[in-house]
Amino acid sequence: MPNKAHLILLSGKEKGRTIPIEGEVSIGRQPGNTLQLDDLQVSRRHARIRVEADGIYVEDLGSGNGVYVGALRVDNQRLDNGDIVRIGRQQIQFREAVHDFHTPVKESTAMMVQDLQSSTIEAENADNLYRTFFKEPGDSSTAMELRQIQKRLQAVYVANQIIAGEHSMDKVYDTILGQIFALVPAHNGLILLADEETGELAAEYVRSAAPGAKIHVSSTIVNRCYDNGEAIITSNAPKDSRFGSGASIIAENISSAMCVPLTHRGERLGVIYVDNHGENSAFTNNDLELLVALAGSAATAIKNARFLRILEEAYQDTLAALANAIELRDHYTVGHTWRVTNFAMEIARDLGWDEAKINEVQKGGVLHDVGKIAVDNAILAKTSRLSEAEFAQMKVHPERGADLLRDVKFLHPIIPYCLYHHERWDGRGYPYGLKGEDIPVEGRLIAVADAFDAMTSTRPYRKGMAPETALQEVIQGKNTQFDPMIVDALERAYKAGRVDRILQDYYKKEARSISCPFCSTFIRFDPNIGHGSMLQCNVCHKSVYIIQKNNAFFGSLTSRLAEEE
């Protein structure tokens, strides 16, 4: 998060943009404003943010539709941390400068410490506190109390706005803890999640005052909170009879702490824990209510992320099943799909493609030959040169693959990898004879990866080329068969050592290596491991068990053979 005071756009086309407040910030519709808003409800020069000795102010510059802080229309208003300013249809949050110790420090670690004395903890049920947080304030509430309620509601609103469409869990965690640190005096904050299989709690995200610190967390507080779904607050923790003389509390000089459960529809996912060093009664019940409300948002985001992961895994498994079906029919090129995919991903990384695009490359590589399902077995299995008629049938596989993918909407982005990977830079390829940059870059990428694997892989009817020889062959094809940009990227990736592990026979000559029984790529293994040990193939990522028999090693996809020895 920025260390300076700043504005965050919560709506509109630039949602999420941050504008540092380093002087006056002008806001309006016309160009030249520090913050230009494309909104007809915004005047050409609508408002300004200015820095004064006693704080930061928002000022209406005579606009037609006014400036609002929360629900109140203002002419000139000093901003408090977390205030939401509304100008036209745009919502903008003001955030005060964040001290260095509030920045996330991922190098810090958290350690659960067993308290020296057992104790009984009395705490409020988290569900009850959640309902209290959203309860309508009473008629007797003072203006100050109403303003505090508004700020807390704003914090939850902002967190929900940011994490609603966020897929990066680190950003979700940072947003949640950022909102907490903006409103409560916390020195350390942790999100601990339960392992989905064992149920054990472990720190998933940490914000700390001390870079590289090992933060001790009271197991009494955390476990009671997680097990019972209770929201816990303690002031003057070393003297709090509920926690006895807990080693972690005393050693860390924790004067105040709060811990609330992360619960989604009755399922306990983990806890949020924050503490303060040296200040007694640092936290209030209002702070605890805020923490509970933010934990509700976080739990929803975490659960949604897990659902997305399950869907993604199912998606990947489906693609793998399709690719395996292709390779079962084309036995002589077993492993080709997986090596082409990995070569293509390394080339894409060298080209600077982002991770979302590289994920697409992975899917495109896996399915680039899916159209071979429509080719006769006799042609796929033929070890000699194809006749003209047989080659004509083989040449239909890019179009057949594209036809298959068109029937599945979410696979439409994969079509270029499948349809154009046999086009040539000089226009002599198939199926359409496209030339140069008329060929989609996805097809040009797979063309290079496909050819490099074909040259370096061993077939029953020929030995694979040495990788250096194959690379020179590809380089000679620049500007004729291949896009020179893609070839240069392959060359850089090869010279950087990012291709070696993918090559089919790279480790074949090493005494302690085995061929992956799934994709045929040789895997090197350490001298300290042997029969029954499990490896992971660098190419297809299958688990492979080492089998030793008659002083020779080979691989198995199941542990059964190892167990029989």
Wavefront OBJ file of the C-alpha trace (Angstrom):
o trace
v 0.000 0.000 0.000
v 1.202 3.592 -0.604
v 2.950 5.251 2.343
v 1.624 8.750 1.480
v -1.893 10.058 1.971
v -3.830 9.086 -1.124
v -7.187 8.729 -2.822
v -8.593 5.407 -4.092
v -11.227 5.313 -6.846
v -13.971 2.900 -5.765
v -16.115 3.096 -8.913
v -15.979 3.938 -12.607
v -13.634 2.847 -15.385
v -10.509 3.397 -13.276
v -11.768 1.578 -10.189
v -8.831 0.734 -7.924
v -6.589 3.547 -9.190
v -4.588 5.322 -6.468
v -3.789 9.061 -6.570
v -1.105 10.227 -4.104
v -1.781 13.532 -2.348
v 1.533 15.377 -2.685
v 0.045 18.873 -2.961
v -3.222 20.147 -4.337
v -5.287 17.557 -6.227
v -7.794 19.120 -8.620
v -10.839 17.069 -9.622
v -13.097 17.747 -12.583
v -14.281 16.796 -16.053
v -11.917 18.837 -18.174
v -8.364 17.795 -19.134
v -5.685 19.307 -16.971
v -7.218 18.235 -13.677
v -5.071 15.978 -11.513
v -8.024 13.607 -11.477
v -10.141 13.869 -14.628
v -13.561 12.210 -14.290
v -15.512 11.338 -17.444
v -18.936 11.986 -15.933
v -21.506 14.552 -17.104
v -22.575 15.065 -13.483
v -19.084 16.385 -12.715
v -18.292 20.040 -13.402
v -15.270 20.987 -15.492
v -13.464 22.110 -12.337
v -15.493 20.501 -9.582
v -13.411 20.200 -6.409
v -9.939 20.125 -4.986
v -8.084 18.303 -2.244
v -5.644 20.531 -0.373
v -3.130 19.968 2.407
v -3.250 22.245 5.464
v -1.268 22.238 8.698
v -4.115 20.606 10.615
v -5.079 18.002 7.994
v -6.285 17.363 4.474
v -9.436 19.063 3.188
v -11.869 18.584 0.306
v -13.319 21.829 -1.098
v -16.241 22.329 -3.496
v -15.238 24.800 -6.234
v -18.785 25.950 -6.976
v -19.902 22.770 -8.724
v -23.434 22.235 -9.912
v -24.043 18.882 -8.202
v -22.020 19.327 -5.047
v -19.445 17.342 -3.072
v -20.521 14.762 -0.496
v -18.568 13.191 2.354
v -20.592 10.167 3.324
v -24.198 11.329 3.114
v -23.413 14.975 3.969
v -23.017 17.682 1.304
v -20.004 19.838 2.150
v -18.346 23.055 0.979
v -15.075 22.672 2.818
v -14.467 19.602 4.996
v -11.439 18.127 6.746
v -11.161 14.461 5.804
v -10.772 11.604 8.254
v -9.074 8.368 7.341
v -11.473 6.123 5.429
v -13.916 8.910 4.434
v -15.708 8.315 1.148
v -16.091 11.390 -1.042
v -18.822 11.340 -3.704
v -18.419 13.547 -6.767
v -21.017 12.904 -9.459
v -21.348 9.156 -9.796
v -17.798 8.565 -8.611
v -16.908 7.345 -5.122
v -13.416 8.130 -3.862
v -11.919 7.000 -0.566
v -9.427 9.120 1.365
v -6.626 7.213 3.102
v -4.164 8.808 5.487
v -0.429 8.226 5.228
v 0.467 4.692 6.268
v 3.433 4.310 8.588
v 6.161 1.941 7.457
v 5.328 -0.648 10.100
v 1.876 -1.037 8.565
v 3.207 -2.264 5.248
v 2.919 -6.006 4.641
v 6.084 -7.883 5.494
v 5.862 -11.335 3.982
v 9.322 -12.262 5.302
v 7.890 -12.206 8.824
v 6.759 -15.532 10.181
v 4.202 -16.566 12.754
v 4.710 -19.255 15.357
v 2.016 -20.795 17.524
v 3.177 -21.016 21.134
v 1.500 -23.226 23.720
v 0.576 -21.171 26.790
v 2.120 -22.245 30.072
v -1.173 -22.294 31.950
v -4.552 -23.473 30.800
v -7.329 -20.935 31.211
v -11.001 -20.368 30.653
v -11.852 -17.734 28.060
v -15.121 -15.883 28.146
v -15.919 -14.242 24.838
v -18.796 -13.043 22.701
v -20.313 -15.280 20.066
v -19.034 -13.954 16.713
v -22.423 -14.333 14.993
v -24.051 -12.174 17.657
v -21.404 -9.477 17.234
v -21.887 -9.540 13.458
v -25.597 -8.810 13.889
v -24.797 -6.035 16.391
v -22.441 -4.369 13.903
v -25.214 -3.913 11.330
v -27.893 -2.976 13.871
v -29.545 0.413 13.376
v -28.135 2.984 15.845
v -30.434 4.189 18.597
v -32.009 7.644 18.806
v -29.717 8.585 21.678
v -26.528 8.109 19.626
v -24.322 11.224 19.577
v -22.979 12.816 16.389
v -19.522 11.430 17.199
v -20.903 7.918 17.661
v -22.794 8.164 14.366
v -19.620 9.289 12.605
v -17.672 6.340 14.013
v -20.426 3.969 12.889
v -20.281 5.525 9.432
v -16.491 5.080 9.230
v -16.732 1.426 10.227
v -19.466 0.756 7.691
v -17.359 2.524 5.062
v -14.423 0.238 5.871
v -16.538 -2.871 5.296
v -18.054 -1.354 2.140
v -14.611 -0.537 0.710
v -13.302 -4.010 1.523
v -16.299 -5.607 -0.194
v -15.886 -3.370 -3.245
v -12.224 -4.255 -3.658
v -12.372 -7.981 -3.012
v -15.635 -8.668 -4.884
v -13.864 -9.228 -8.199
v -10.388 -10.013 -6.883
v -8.865 -13.422 -7.647
v -5.486 -12.837 -5.961
v -5.842 -13.968 -2.370
v -2.783 -11.957 -1.303
v -4.598 -8.802 -2.446
v -7.716 -9.894 -0.569
v -5.702 -10.463 2.622
v -3.854 -7.162 2.196
v -7.134 -5.286 1.693
v -8.716 -6.794 4.805
v -5.716 -6.141 7.039
v -5.233 -2.716 5.446
v -8.754 -1.676 6.447
v -8.180 -3.003 9.964
v -4.847 -1.210 10.369
v -6.365 2.031 9.070
v -8.939 2.100 11.868
v -7.447 0.252 14.846
v -4.008 0.622 16.511
v -2.624 -2.802 15.593
v 1.089 -3.616 15.419
v 0.749 -7.134 14.045
v -1.981 -8.739 11.996
v -2.270 -12.329 10.834
v -4.678 -14.410 8.834
v -4.435 -18.063 9.850
v -6.211 -20.698 7.777
v -7.025 -24.283 8.643
v -5.566 -26.989 6.429
v -8.448 -28.470 4.436
v -7.349 -32.029 5.275
v -5.770 -31.890 8.739
v -7.606 -28.866 10.162
v -4.347 -27.464 11.571
v -4.067 -23.669 11.640
v -1.142 -22.008 9.872
v -0.302 -18.384 9.079
v -1.330 -17.514 5.532
v -0.625 -13.769 5.571
v 1.272 -11.507 7.972
v 1.630 -7.755 8.510
v 4.240 -6.804 11.078
v 5.948 -3.826 12.680
v 9.316 -5.561 12.447
v 10.599 -6.881 9.101
v 11.714 -10.469 9.385
v 10.233 -10.856 12.844
v 8.988 -14.142 14.224
v 5.578 -13.308 15.662
v 4.380 -15.424 18.573
v 0.651 -16.047 18.611
v -1.161 -17.351 21.673
v -2.485 -20.842 20.977
v -5.037 -20.370 23.813
v -6.623 -17.366 22.123
v -6.433 -18.710 18.577
v -7.638 -22.231 19.286
v -10.528 -21.098 21.465
v -11.602 -18.612 18.820
v -11.406 -21.217 16.039
v -12.931 -24.123 17.931
v -15.889 -22.232 19.430
v -16.495 -19.510 16.870
v -15.929 -16.836 19.505
v -14.670 -13.288 19.008
v -12.069 -12.516 21.679
v -10.683 -9.205 22.911
v -8.190 -8.781 25.725
v -6.685 -5.661 27.281
v -3.570 -5.665 29.445
v -3.059 -9.228 28.288
v -0.221 -10.246 30.656
v -2.542 -9.545 33.618
v -5.696 -10.896 32.005
v -6.783 -13.830 34.173
v -8.382 -15.502 31.167
v -4.949 -16.126 29.591
v -2.909 -16.894 32.673
v 0.817 -16.287 32.176
v 0.833 -17.304 28.549
v 4.407 -17.558 27.305
v 3.644 -15.979 23.964
v 1.855 -12.981 25.485
v 4.564 -12.203 28.036
v 7.522 -12.792 25.702
v 6.130 -10.483 23.064
v 4.927 -7.767 25.439
v 1.429 -8.042 23.973
v -0.778 -5.642 25.893
v -3.911 -6.013 23.796
v -5.115 -8.612 21.278
v -8.200 -9.476 19.254
v -9.041 -12.699 17.447
v -12.144 -13.502 15.390
v -13.174 -16.581 13.372
v -13.363 -16.746 9.593
v -16.683 -18.510 9.059
v -18.633 -19.108 5.846
v -22.129 -20.574 6.173
v -21.202 -22.447 9.307
v -17.869 -23.720 7.983
v -14.860 -22.563 9.992
v -12.003 -21.566 7.658
v -9.544 -19.956 10.074
v -9.088 -16.794 12.165
v -7.928 -13.185 11.960
v -5.630 -12.145 14.802
v -4.277 -8.653 15.620
v -2.297 -7.405 18.602
v -0.811 -4.255 20.085
v 2.474 -3.979 21.966
v 2.758 -1.792 25.026
v -0.625 -0.045 25.045
v -3.209 -1.338 27.515
v -6.832 -1.321 26.375
v -5.735 -0.496 22.834
v -8.855 -2.091 21.355
v -12.539 -1.488 22.031
v -15.655 -3.565 21.531
v -16.381 -1.431 18.467
v -13.011 -2.529 17.056
v -13.956 -6.143 17.719
v -17.279 -5.679 15.889
v -15.409 -4.181 12.912
v -13.004 -7.125 12.878
v -15.919 -9.582 12.897
v -17.622 -7.765 9.997
v -14.425 -7.717 7.911
v -13.846 -11.391 8.719
v -17.238 -12.152 7.148
v -16.134 -10.510 3.889
v -12.783 -12.274 3.998
v -14.354 -15.687 4.626
v -16.615 -15.276 1.596
v -13.661 -14.311 -0.588
v -11.587 -17.248 0.665
v -14.397 -19.721 0.052
v -15.025 -18.324 -3.432
v -11.313 -18.644 -4.214
v -11.409 -22.279 -3.141
v -14.434 -22.940 -5.346
v -12.580 -21.312 -8.261
v -9.549 -23.499 -7.578
v -11.709 -26.636 -7.630
v -13.274 -25.541 -10.931
v -9.841 -24.769 -12.384
v -8.525 -28.179 -11.322
v -11.539 -29.894 -12.903
v -10.980 -27.833 -16.039
v -7.298 -28.805 -16.177
v -8.162 -32.459 -15.603
v -10.644 -32.335 -18.500
v -8.027 -30.830 -20.819
v -5.497 -33.432 -19.721
v -7.988 -36.227 -20.445
v -8.492 -34.872 -23.972
v -4.753 -34.612 -24.544
v -4.221 -38.130 -23.223
v -6.892 -39.444 -25.580
v -4.951 -37.916 -28.483
v -1.663 -39.437 -27.378
v -3.193 -42.868 -26.863
v -4.106 -42.834 -30.569
v -0.722 -41.443 -31.643
v 1.574 -43.715 -29.653
v 4.762 -42.767 -31.496
v 4.529 -39.133 -30.372
v 3.730 -39.868 -26.713
v 4.695 -36.897 -24.549
v 4.766 -34.531 -27.526
v 1.731 -32.547 -26.328
v 3.227 -31.885 -22.895
v 6.674 -30.921 -24.183
v 5.242 -28.551 -26.792
v 3.132 -26.959 -24.055
v 6.152 -26.396 -21.809
v 8.355 -25.094 -24.652
v 5.594 -22.660 -25.640
v 5.201 -21.405 -22.067
v 8.941 -20.710 -21.744
v 8.939 -18.832 -25.064
v 5.899 -16.817 -23.936
v 7.641 -15.893 -20.682
v 10.665 -14.672 -22.613
v 8.350 -12.546 -24.759
v 7.026 -10.904 -21.596
v 3.486 -12.270 -21.786
v 1.576 -11.944 -18.508
v 0.553 -14.896 -16.353
v -3.052 -14.851 -17.573
v -1.821 -15.208 -21.160
v 0.682 -17.888 -20.169
v -2.171 -19.873 -18.582
v -3.952 -19.599 -21.914
v -0.774 -20.791 -23.676
v -0.768 -23.836 -21.411
v -4.313 -24.730 -22.428
v -3.592 -23.990 -26.081
v -0.503 -26.190 -26.042
v -2.373 -29.092 -24.466
v -5.113 -28.932 -27.118
v -3.146 -27.863 -30.197
v -3.378 -31.353 -31.734
v -6.902 -32.241 -30.569
v -8.000 -32.481 -34.235
v -5.923 -35.665 -34.645
v -8.914 -37.449 -33.136
v -10.417 -37.162 -36.647
v -7.382 -38.778 -38.381
v -7.342 -42.511 -39.173
v -5.304 -44.715 -36.824
v -3.391 -46.196 -39.756
v -2.057 -42.752 -40.692
v -1.152 -41.805 -37.116
v 0.654 -45.112 -36.578
v 2.506 -45.165 -39.909
v 6.296 -45.139 -39.428
v 7.244 -44.464 -43.064
v 6.677 -41.365 -45.184
v 3.002 -40.497 -45.743
v 1.591 -40.693 -49.248
v 0.131 -37.559 -50.821
v -3.404 -38.759 -50.058
v -2.499 -39.644 -46.460
v -0.813 -36.296 -45.933
v -3.911 -34.546 -47.287
v -5.977 -36.294 -44.607
v -3.436 -35.411 -41.903
v -3.602 -31.755 -42.952
v -7.260 -31.510 -41.920
v -6.511 -31.931 -38.213
v -6.133 -28.173 -37.409
v -9.599 -27.441 -38.841
v -11.153 -30.482 -37.192
v -9.693 -29.426 -33.858
v -11.043 -25.890 -34.262
v -14.470 -27.317 -35.079
v -14.425 -29.307 -31.839
v -13.421 -26.272 -29.765
v -16.088 -24.010 -31.299
v -18.752 -26.114 -29.612
v -17.371 -25.195 -26.172
v -17.663 -21.453 -25.512
v -14.991 -21.181 -22.821
v -12.474 -22.879 -25.154
v -12.870 -20.287 -27.929
v -9.644 -18.438 -26.938
v -7.765 -21.711 -27.560
v -8.825 -22.001 -31.210
v -5.869 -19.990 -32.681
v -3.344 -22.368 -31.082
v -5.070 -25.291 -32.740
v -6.047 -23.804 -36.104
v -2.900 -21.938 -37.135
v 0.079 -23.907 -35.797
v 0.888 -25.358 -39.237
v 0.849 -22.003 -41.034
v 4.263 -20.760 -42.237
v 5.755 -17.278 -42.085
v 6.286 -17.356 -45.891
v 2.652 -18.292 -46.589
v 3.318 -21.902 -47.672
v 1.643 -23.544 -44.693
v -1.843 -24.898 -44.116
v -4.838 -24.828 -43.778
v -5.174 -21.270 -45.174
v -1.739 -20.304 -46.451
v -1.608 -17.210 -44.257
v 1.583 -15.162 -44.321
v 3.635 -13.219 -41.777
v 1.700 -11.311 -39.137
v -1.594 -12.327 -40.737
v -1.041 -15.553 -38.819
v -2.276 -15.088 -35.218
v 0.683 -14.968 -32.845
v -0.673 -17.964 -30.897
v -0.285 -20.132 -34.004
v 3.200 -18.777 -34.689
v 4.206 -19.594 -31.102
v 3.034 -23.219 -31.244
v 4.622 -23.683 -34.702
v 8.108 -23.066 -33.269
v 7.555 -25.143 -30.111
v 6.009 -27.963 -32.178
v 8.917 -28.109 -34.640
v 11.572 -27.971 -31.922
v 10.046 -30.930 -30.083
v 9.604 -32.915 -33.310
v 13.315 -32.459 -34.058
v 14.619 -33.306 -30.575
v 12.334 -36.256 -29.772
v 13.189 -39.844 -30.575
v 10.751 -41.857 -32.676
v 10.792 -45.601 -33.411
v 11.946 -44.814 -36.958
v 14.630 -42.183 -36.131
v 16.780 -40.789 -33.338
v 16.115 -37.268 -32.087
v 18.541 -34.470 -32.961
v 20.860 -32.955 -30.378
v 19.123 -29.818 -29.039
v 21.904 -27.521 -30.324
v 21.465 -28.963 -33.829
v 17.688 -28.655 -33.669
v 17.959 -25.045 -32.483
v 20.169 -24.196 -35.460
v 17.606 -25.806 -37.780
v 14.873 -23.629 -36.271
v 17.072 -20.519 -36.561
v 17.648 -21.298 -40.253
v 13.868 -21.333 -40.668
v 13.527 -17.696 -39.564
v 11.587 -15.562 -42.052
v 10.643 -18.634 -44.090
v 8.935 -21.217 -41.910
v 8.964 -19.363 -38.585
v 8.303 -15.923 -37.093
v 11.789 -14.510 -36.316
v 10.529 -12.934 -33.057
v 9.372 -16.328 -31.742
v 12.595 -18.049 -32.834
v 14.725 -15.429 -31.073
v 12.708 -15.968 -27.888
v 13.280 -19.748 -28.081
v 17.000 -19.177 -28.546
v 17.169 -16.894 -25.499
v 15.174 -19.346 -23.364
v 17.453 -22.214 -24.469
v 20.661 -20.314 -23.728
v 19.268 -19.296 -20.329
v 18.845 -22.995 -19.427
v 15.044 -22.910 -19.194
v 14.490 -25.549 -21.891
v 16.866 -28.362 -20.901
v 14.604 -30.038 -18.349
v 11.772 -30.262 -20.905
v 13.764 -32.137 -23.587
v 12.757 -35.773 -23.920
v 16.225 -37.348 -23.701
v 18.199 -34.646 -21.879
v 18.814 -36.839 -18.794
v 18.780 -40.189 -20.606
v 22.529 -40.791 -20.343
v 22.626 -40.255 -16.583
v 22.861 -43.449 -14.533
v 20.192 -42.387 -12.072
v 17.391 -41.387 -14.414
v 14.113 -42.967 -15.491
v 11.720 -42.405 -18.368
v 8.345 -41.034 -17.322
v 5.860 -43.806 -18.176
v 3.278 -41.171 -19.081
v 5.091 -38.682 -21.340
v 8.431 -40.483 -21.991
v 10.565 -37.570 -20.740
v 13.614 -38.688 -18.755
v 13.704 -37.600 -15.100
v 16.933 -37.322 -13.124
v 16.846 -38.306 -9.440
v 19.133 -37.830 -6.471
v 21.556 -40.619 -5.440
v 20.087 -40.531 -1.920
v 16.691 -41.825 -3.056
v 15.814 -45.107 -4.687
v 13.238 -47.880 -4.929
v 9.748 -46.777 -3.882
v 10.513 -43.048 -3.827
v 8.184 -40.696 -5.654
v 9.244 -38.051 -8.174
v 7.296 -35.493 -10.171
v 7.830 -35.265 -13.923
v 8.947 -31.778 -14.975
v 6.874 -31.972 -18.163
v 3.523 -33.677 -17.532
v 3.682 -33.196 -13.707
v 2.581 -36.775 -13.066
v 3.761 -38.538 -9.903
v 6.245 -41.262 -10.846
v 7.468 -44.026 -8.515
v 11.047 -45.320 -8.834
v 11.236 -49.075 -9.334
v 14.574 -50.905 -9.060
v 14.786 -54.400 -10.522
v 17.787 -56.440 -11.648
v 20.084 -53.480 -10.910
v 18.122 -51.242 -13.273
v 15.694 -48.376 -12.639
v 12.377 -47.654 -14.314
v 9.278 -45.625 -13.500
v 5.705 -46.538 -12.573
v 2.599 -44.372 -12.282
v 1.422 -46.384 -9.260
v 3.145 -47.469 -6.060
v 1.898 -51.039 -6.458
v 5.087 -52.378 -8.058
v 7.211 -50.773 -5.354
v 5.052 -52.316 -2.633
v 5.320 -55.781 -4.200
v 9.102 -55.841 -3.878
l 1 2 3 4 5 6 7 8 9 10 11 12 13 14 15 16 17 18 19 20 21 22 23 24 25 26 27 28 29 30 31 32 33 34 35 36 37 38 39 40 41 42 43 44 45 46 47 48 49 50 51 52 53 54 55 56 57 58 59 60 61 62 63 64 65 66 67 68 69 70 71 72 73 74 75 76 77 78 79 80 81 82 83 84 85 86 87 88 89 90 91 92 93 94 95 96 97 98 99 100 101 102 103 104 105 106 107 108 109 110 111 112 113 114 115 116 117 118 119 120 121 122 123 124 125 126 127 128 129 130 131 132 133 134 135 136 137 138 139 140 141 142 143 144 145 146 147 148 149 150 151 152 153 154 155 156 157 158 159 160 161 162 163 164 165 166 167 168 169 170 171 172 173 174 175 176 177 178 179 180 181 182 183 184 185 186 187 188 189 190 191 192 193 194 195 196 197 198 199 200 201 202 203 204 205 206 207 208 209 210 211 212 213 214 215 216 217 218 219 220 221 222 223 224 225 226 227 228 229 230 231 232 233 234 235 236 237 238 239 240 241 242 243 244 245 246 247 248 249 250 251 252 253 254 255 256 257 258 259 260 261 262 263 264 265 266 267 268 269 270 271 272 273 274 275 276 277 278 279 280 281 282 283 284 285 286 287 288 289 290 291 292 293 294 295 296 297 298 299 300 301 302 303 304 305 306 307 308 309 310 311 312 313 314 315 316 317 318 319 320 321 322 323 324 325 326 327 328 329 330 331 332 333 334 335 336 337 338 339 340 341 342 343 344 345 346 347 348 349 350 351 352 353 354 355 356 357 358 359 360 361 362 363 364 365 366 367 368 369 370 371 372 373 374 375 376 377 378 379 380 381 382 383 384 385 386 387 388 389 390 391 392 393 394 395 396 397 398 399 400 401 402 403 404 405 406 407 408 409 410 411 412 413 414 415 416 417 418 419 420 421 422 423 424 425 426 427 428 429 430 431 432 433 434 435 436 437 438 439 440 441 442 443 444 445 446 447 448 449 450 451 452 453 454 455 456 457 458 459 460 461 462 463 464 465 466 467 468 469 470 471 472 473 474 475 476 477 478 479 480 481 482 483 484 485 486 487 488 489 490 491 492 493 494 495 496 497 498 499 500 501 502 503 504 505 506 507 508 509 510 511 512 513 514 515 516 517 518 519 520 521 522 523 524 525 526 527 528 529 530 531 532 533 534 535 536 537 538 539 540 541 542 543 544 545 546 547 548 549 550 551 552 553 554 555 556 557 558 559 560 561 562 563 564 565
